[in-house]
Amino acid sequence: MRCSTSGTSVGSMIREAEHAENKADFVHKRAVAQKEINETRYWLELLAATD
């Protein structure tokens, strides 16, 4: 299951965004982190729905 990967990578992605080269890079890195958050939510919702 990929849940643990998407869930644990978010923190490192946000940390990486804090050291972005410019505003566009920051926005991009945060957007990628948000996609991982959405994936994590999906897996957690699926897990909850199927016990």
Distance bins in CASP14 RR format, pairs under 12 A and 6 or more apart:
PFRMAT RR
TARGET T0000
AUTHOR 0000-0000-0000
RMODE 2
METHOD distances of the structure
MODEL  1
1 7 0 0 0 0 0 1 0 0 0 0 0
1 39 0 0 0 0 0 1 0 0 0 0 0
1 40 0 0 0 0 0 1 0 0 0 0 0
1 42 0 0 0 0 0 1 0 0 0 0 0
1 43 1 0 0 1 0 0 0 0 0 0 0
1 44 0 0 0 0 0 1 0 0 0 0 0
1 46 0 0 0 0 1 0 0 0 0 0 0
1 47 0 0 0 0 1 0 0 0 0 0 0
1 50 0 0 0 0 0 1 0 0 0 0 0
2 8 0 0 0 0 0 1 0 0 0 0 0
2 9 0 0 0 0 0 1 0 0 0 0 0
2 36 0 0 0 0 0 1 0 0 0 0 0
2 39 1 0 0 1 0 0 0 0 0 0 0
2 40 0 0 0 0 1 0 0 0 0 0 0
2 42 0 0 0 0 1 0 0 0 0 0 0
2 43 1 0 0 1 0 0 0 0 0 0 0
2 44 0 0 0 0 0 1 0 0 0 0 0
2 46 0 0 0 0 0 1 0 0 0 0 0
2 47 0 0 0 0 0 1 0 0 0 0 0
3 9 0 0 0 0 0 1 0 0 0 0 0
3 10 0 0 0 0 0 1 0 0 0 0 0
3 36 0 0 0 0 0 1 0 0 0 0 0
3 37 0 0 0 0 0 1 0 0 0 0 0
3 39 0 0 0 0 1 0 0 0 0 0 0
3 40 1 0 0 1 0 0 0 0 0 0 0
3 41 0 0 0 0 1 0 0 0 0 0 0
3 42 0 0 0 0 1 0 0 0 0 0 0
3 43 1 1 0 0 0 0 0 0 0 0 0
3 44 1 0 0 1 0 0 0 0 0 0 0
3 45 0 0 0 0 0 1 0 0 0 0 0
3 46 0 0 0 0 1 0 0 0 0 0 0
3 47 1 0 0 1 0 0 0 0 0 0 0
3 48 0 0 0 0 0 1 0 0 0 0 0
4 10 0 0 0 0 0 1 0 0 0 0 0
4 36 0 0 0 0 0 1 0 0 0 0 0
4 39 0 0 0 0 0 1 0 0 0 0 0
4 40 0 0 0 0 1 0 0 0 0 0 0
4 43 0 0 0 0 1 0 0 0 0 0 0
4 44 0 0 0 0 0 1 0 0 0 0 0
4 47 0 0 0 0 0 1 0 0 0 0 0
5 12 0 0 0 0 0 1 0 0 0 0 0
5 13 0 0 0 0 0 1 0 0 0 0 0
5 36 0 0 0 0 1 0 0 0 0 0 0
5 39 0 0 0 0 1 0 0 0 0 0 0
5 40 0 0 0 0 1 0 0 0 0 0 0
5 43 0 0 0 0 1 0 0 0 0 0 0
6 12 0 0 0 0 0 1 0 0 0 0 0
6 13 0 0 0 0 0 1 0 0 0 0 0
6 32 0 0 0 0 0 1 0 0 0 0 0
6 33 0 0 0 0 0 1 0 0 0 0 0
6 34 0 0 0 0 0 1 0 0 0 0 0
6 35 0 0 0 0 1 0 0 0 0 0 0
6 36 1 0 1 0 0 0 0 0 0 0 0
6 37 1 0 0 1 0 0 0 0 0 0 0
6 38 0 0 0 0 1 0 0 0 0 0 0
6 39 1 0 1 0 0 0 0 0 0 0 0
6 40 1 0 1 0 0 0 0 0 0 0 0
6 41 0 0 0 0 1 0 0 0 0 0 0
6 42 0 0 0 0 1 0 0 0 0 0 0
6 43 1 0 0 1 0 0 0 0 0 0 0
6 44 0 0 0 0 1 0 0 0 0 0 0
7 13 0 0 0 0 0 1 0 0 0 0 0
7 14 0 0 0 0 0 1 0 0 0 0 0
7 33 0 0 0 0 0 1 0 0 0 0 0
7 35 0 0 0 0 0 1 0 0 0 0 0
7 36 1 0 0 1 0 0 0 0 0 0 0
7 37 1 0 0 1 0 0 0 0 0 0 0
7 38 0 0 0 0 0 1 0 0 0 0 0
7 39 0 0 0 0 1 0 0 0 0 0 0
7 40 1 0 1 0 0 0 0 0 0 0 0
7 41 0 0 0 0 1 0 0 0 0 0 0
7 42 0 0 0 0 0 1 0 0 0 0 0
7 43 0 0 0 0 1 0 0 0 0 0 0
7 44 0 0 0 0 1 0 0 0 0 0 0
8 14 0 0 0 0 0 1 0 0 0 0 0
8 33 0 0 0 0 0 1 0 0 0 0 0
8 36 0 0 0 0 1 0 0 0 0 0 0
8 37 0 0 0 0 0 1 0 0 0 0 0
8 39 0 0 0 0 0 1 0 0 0 0 0
8 40 0 0 0 0 1 0 0 0 0 0 0
9 15 0 0 0 0 0 1 0 0 0 0 0
9 16 0 0 0 0 1 0 0 0 0 0 0
9 29 0 0 0 0 0 1 0 0 0 0 0
9 32 0 0 0 0 1 0 0 0 0 0 0
9 33 0 0 0 0 1 0 0 0 0 0 0
9 35 0 0 0 0 0 1 0 0 0 0 0
9 36 1 0 1 0 0 0 0 0 0 0 0
9 37 0 0 0 0 1 0 0 0 0 0 0
9 39 0 0 0 0 1 0 0 0 0 0 0
9 40 0 0 0 0 1 0 0 0 0 0 0
10 16 0 0 0 0 0 1 0 0 0 0 0
10 17 0 0 0 0 0 1 0 0 0 0 0
10 29 0 0 0 0 0 1 0 0 0 0 0
10 30 0 0 0 0 0 1 0 0 0 0 0
10 32 0 0 0 0 1 0 0 0 0 0 0
10 33 1 0 1 0 0 0 0 0 0 0 0
10 34 0 0 0 0 1 0 0 0 0 0 0
10 35 0 0 0 0 1 0 0 0 0 0 0
10 36 1 0 1 0 0 0 0 0 0 0 0
10 37 1 0 1 0 0 0 0 0 0 0 0
10 38 0 0 0 0 0 1 0 0 0 0 0
10 39 0 0 0 0 1 0 0 0 0 0 0
10 40 1 0 0 1 0 0 0 0 0 0 0
10 41 0 0 0 0 0 1 0 0 0 0 0
11 17 0 0 0 0 1 0 0 0 0 0 0
11 18 0 0 0 0 0 1 0 0 0 0 0
11 29 0 0 0 0 0 1 0 0 0 0 0
11 30 0 0 0 0 0 1 0 0 0 0 0
11 32 0 0 0 0 0 1 0 0 0 0 0
11 33 1 0 0 1 0 0 0 0 0 0 0
11 34 0 0 0 0 0 1 0 0 0 0 0
11 36 0 0 0 0 1 0 0 0 0 0 0
11 37 0 0 0 0 1 0 0 0 0 0 0
11 40 0 0 0 0 0 1 0 0 0 0 0
12 18 0 0 0 0 0 1 0 0 0 0 0
12 19 0 0 0 0 0 1 0 0 0 0 0
12 29 0 0 0 0 0 1 0 0 0 0 0
12 32 0 0 0 0 0 1 0 0 0 0 0
12 33 0 0 0 0 1 0 0 0 0 0 0
12 36 0 0 0 0 1 0 0 0 0 0 0
13 19 0 0 0 0 0 1 0 0 0 0 0
13 20 0 0 0 0 0 1 0 0 0 0 0
13 26 0 0 0 0 0 1 0 0 0 0 0
13 28 0 0 0 0 0 1 0 0 0 0 0
13 29 1 0 0 1 0 0 0 0 0 0 0
13 30 1 0 0 1 0 0 0 0 0 0 0
13 31 0 0 0 0 1 0 0 0 0 0 0
13 32 1 0 1 0 0 0 0 0 0 0 0
13 33 1 1 0 0 0 0 0 0 0 0 0
13 34 0 0 0 0 1 0 0 0 0 0 0
13 35 0 0 0 0 1 0 0 0 0 0 0
13 36 1 0 0 1 0 0 0 0 0 0 0
13 37 0 0 0 0 1 0 0 0 0 0 0
13 39 0 0 0 0 0 1 0 0 0 0 0
13 40 0 0 0 0 0 1 0 0 0 0 0
14 20 0 0 0 0 0 1 0 0 0 0 0
14 26 0 0 0 0 0 1 0 0 0 0 0
14 29 1 0 0 1 0 0 0 0 0 0 0
14 30 1 0 0 1 0 0 0 0 0 0 0
14 31 0 0 0 0 0 1 0 0 0 0 0
14 32 0 0 0 0 1 0 0 0 0 0 0
14 33 1 0 1 0 0 0 0 0 0 0 0
14 34 0 0 0 0 1 0 0 0 0 0 0
14 36 0 0 0 0 1 0 0 0 0 0 0
14 37 0 0 0 0 1 0 0 0 0 0 0
15 26 0 0 0 0 0 1 0 0 0 0 0
15 29 0 0 0 0 1 0 0 0 0 0 0
15 30 0 0 0 0 0 1 0 0 0 0 0
15 33 0 0 0 0 1 0 0 0 0 0 0
16 25 0 0 0 0 1 0 0 0 0 0 0
16 26 0 0 0 0 1 0 0 0 0 0 0
16 28 0 0 0 0 0 1 0 0 0 0 0
16 29 1 0 1 0 0 0 0 0 0 0 0
16 30 0 0 0 0 1 0 0 0 0 0 0
16 32 0 0 0 0 1 0 0 0 0 0 0
16 33 0 0 0 0 1 0 0 0 0 0 0
16 36 0 0 0 0 0 1 0 0 0 0 0
17 23 0 0 0 0 0 1 0 0 0 0 0
17 24 0 0 0 0 0 1 0 0 0 0 0
17 25 1 0 0 1 0 0 0 0 0 0 0
17 26 1 0 1 0 0 0 0 0 0 0 0
17 27 0 0 0 0 1 0 0 0 0 0 0
17 28 0 0 0 0 1 0 0 0 0 0 0
17 29 1 1 0 0 0 0 0 0 0 0 0
17 30 1 0 1 0 0 0 0 0 0 0 0
17 31 0 0 0 0 1 0 0 0 0 0 0
17 32 0 0 0 0 1 0 0 0 0 0 0
17 33 1 0 0 1 0 0 0 0 0 0 0
17 34 0 0 0 0 0 1 0 0 0 0 0
17 36 0 0 0 0 0 1 0 0 0 0 0
18 25 0 0 0 0 0 1 0 0 0 0 0
18 26 0 0 0 0 1 0 0 0 0 0 0
18 29 0 0 0 0 1 0 0 0 0 0 0
18 30 0 0 0 0 1 0 0 0 0 0 0
18 33 0 0 0 0 0 1 0 0 0 0 0
19 25 0 0 0 0 1 0 0 0 0 0 0
19 26 0 0 0 0 1 0 0 0 0 0 0
19 29 0 0 0 0 1 0 0 0 0 0 0
20 26 1 1 0 0 0 0 0 0 0 0 0
20 27 0 0 0 0 1 0 0 0 0 0 0
20 28 1 0 0 1 0 0 0 0 0 0 0
20 29 1 0 1 0 0 0 0 0 0 0 0
20 30 0 0 0 0 1 0 0 0 0 0 0
20 31 0 0 0 0 0 1 0 0 0 0 0
20 32 0 0 0 0 0 1 0 0 0 0 0
20 33 0 0 0 0 0 1 0 0 0 0 0
21 27 0 0 0 0 0 1 0 0 0 0 0
21 28 0 0 0 0 0 1 0 0 0 0 0
21 29 0 0 0 0 1 0 0 0 0 0 0
22 28 0 0 0 0 1 0 0 0 0 0 0
22 29 0 0 0 0 0 1 0 0 0 0 0
23 29 0 0 0 0 0 1 0 0 0 0 0
23 30 0 0 0 0 0 1 0 0 0 0 0
24 30 0 0 0 0 0 1 0 0 0 0 0
24 31 0 0 0 0 0 1 0 0 0 0 0
25 31 0 0 0 0 0 1 0 0 0 0 0
25 32 0 0 0 0 0 1 0 0 0 0 0
26 32 0 0 0 0 0 1 0 0 0 0 0
26 33 0 0 0 0 0 1 0 0 0 0 0
27 33 0 0 0 0 0 1 0 0 0 0 0
27 34 0 0 0 0 0 1 0 0 0 0 0
28 34 0 0 0 0 0 1 0 0 0 0 0
28 35 0 0 0 0 0 1 0 0 0 0 0
29 35 0 0 0 0 0 1 0 0 0 0 0
29 36 0 0 0 0 0 1 0 0 0 0 0
30 36 0 0 0 0 0 1 0 0 0 0 0
30 37 0 0 0 0 0 1 0 0 0 0 0
31 37 0 0 0 0 0 1 0 0 0 0 0
31 38 0 0 0 0 0 1 0 0 0 0 0
32 38 0 0 0 0 0 1 0 0 0 0 0
32 39 0 0 0 0 0 1 0 0 0 0 0
33 39 0 0 0 0 0 1 0 0 0 0 0
33 40 0 0 0 0 0 1 0 0 0 0 0
34 40 0 0 0 0 0 1 0 0 0 0 0
34 41 0 0 0 0 0 1 0 0 0 0 0
35 41 0 0 0 0 0 1 0 0 0 0 0
35 42 0 0 0 0 0 1 0 0 0 0 0
36 42 0 0 0 0 0 1 0 0 0 0 0
36 43 0 0 0 0 0 1 0 0 0 0 0
37 43 0 0 0 0 0 1 0 0 0 0 0
37 44 0 0 0 0 0 1 0 0 0 0 0
38 44 0 0 0 0 0 1 0 0 0 0 0
38 45 0 0 0 0 0 1 0 0 0 0 0
39 45 0 0 0 0 0 1 0 0 0 0 0
39 46 0 0 0 0 0 1 0 0 0 0 0
40 46 0 0 0 0 0 1 0 0 0 0 0
40 47 0 0 0 0 0 1 0 0 0 0 0
41 47 0 0 0 0 0 1 0 0 0 0 0
41 48 0 0 0 0 0 1 0 0 0 0 0
42 48 0 0 0 0 0 1 0 0 0 0 0
42 49 0 0 0 0 0 1 0 0 0 0 0
43 49 0 0 0 0 0 1 0 0 0 0 0
43 50 0 0 0 0 0 1 0 0 0 0 0
44 50 0 0 0 0 0 1 0 0 0 0 0
END
